[in-house]
Amino acid sequence: MTTFEKFFKDNPEQKEIYDKEYNDFLLSEFMLEQMEAQRISVRELAKQADVSPTVIQKLRSKNSQKVNLTTFTSVLRCLGYRIKLEKIPALK
């Protein structure tokens, strides 16, 4: 077991914080990557998703906890993606 794994095993509340912040980071990086690849501006994506540019900025700046699921799925759809649910294995 690595030190990293041991830390989370001994501190499950820190694991939850890490997972949430890491997911926010991934979402932000994904948005930035897709917007760059598709050469789409904040304003254009906001217009297509029928949301304000501020919402897109929140998603890009790792502030996604302030965006609801309906808005998020609308933005993803405009980028050509959808959400897929995956069961998380239980911690041991």
C-alpha positions in Angstrom: 0.0 0.0 0.0 1.4 3.4 -0.9 1.6 6.3 1.5 -1.1 8.0 -0.5 -3.4 5.1 -0.2 -2.6 4.7 3.5 -3.4 8.3 4.2 -6.8 8.0 2.6 -7.5 4.8 4.4 -6.7 6.4 7.7 -8.5 9.6 6.8 -11.7 8.8 4.9 -13.0 12.4 5.2 -9.9 13.6 3.4 -10.5 11.0 0.6 -14.0 12.5 0.1 -12.6 16.0 -0.1 -9.9 14.9 -2.5 -12.4 13.0 -4.8 -14.7 16.0 -5.0 -11.9 18.5 -5.7 -10.3 16.2 -8.2 -13.6 15.7 -10.1 -14.0 19.5 -10.2 -10.5 19.8 -11.6 -11.2 17.1 -14.3 -14.4 18.8 -15.3 -12.6 22.1 -15.7 -9.8 20.6 -17.7 -12.2 18.7 -19.9 -14.2 21.9 -20.6 -11.0 23.8 -21.5 -9.8 21.0 -23.7 -13.0 20.6 -25.6 -13.6 24.3 -26.1 -10.1 24.6 -27.5 -10.4 21.6 -29.7 -13.7 22.7 -31.1 -12.6 26.4 -31.2 -15.7 27.5 -29.3 -15.7 30.6 -27.2 -17.3 31.0 -23.8 -20.0 33.3 -25.3 -20.8 30.8 -28.2 -21.0 27.8 -25.9 -23.2 29.8 -23.5 -25.5 30.7 -26.4 -25.7 27.1 -27.7 -26.4 25.8 -24.2 -28.9 28.6 -23.4 -27.0 29.6 -20.3 -25.1 32.8 -19.3 -21.4 33.1 -20.1 -20.9 33.3 -16.3 -22.1 29.6 -16.0 -19.5 28.6 -18.6 -16.8 30.5 -16.7 -17.7 28.8 -13.5 -17.3 25.4 -15.1 -14.0 26.4 -16.6 -12.7 27.8 -13.3 -13.3 24.7 -11.1 -16.4 26.2 -9.6 -18.7 23.6 -10.8 -20.4 23.0 -7.5 -22.4 26.1 -8.2 -23.9 24.7 -11.5 -26.9 22.4 -11.5 -27.2 19.1 -13.3 -29.6 20.3 -16.0 -27.3 23.1 -16.9 -24.2 20.9 -16.9 -25.8 18.3 -19.1 -26.9 21.0 -21.5 -23.4 22.3 -21.8 -22.0 18.8 -22.3 -24.6 18.1 -25.0 -23.4 21.2 -26.9 -19.9 19.9 -26.7 -21.0 16.5 -28.1 -21.0 14.5 -24.8 -23.4 13.0 -22.3 -23.1 11.7 -18.8 -22.5 8.1 -18.1 -23.1 6.8 -14.5 -20.6 4.4 -13.1 -20.8 2.5 -9.8 -18.0 3.4 -7.4 -16.4 0.5 -5.7 -16.8 0.4 -1.9 -13.8 1.4 0.2 -12.3 -1.4 2.2 
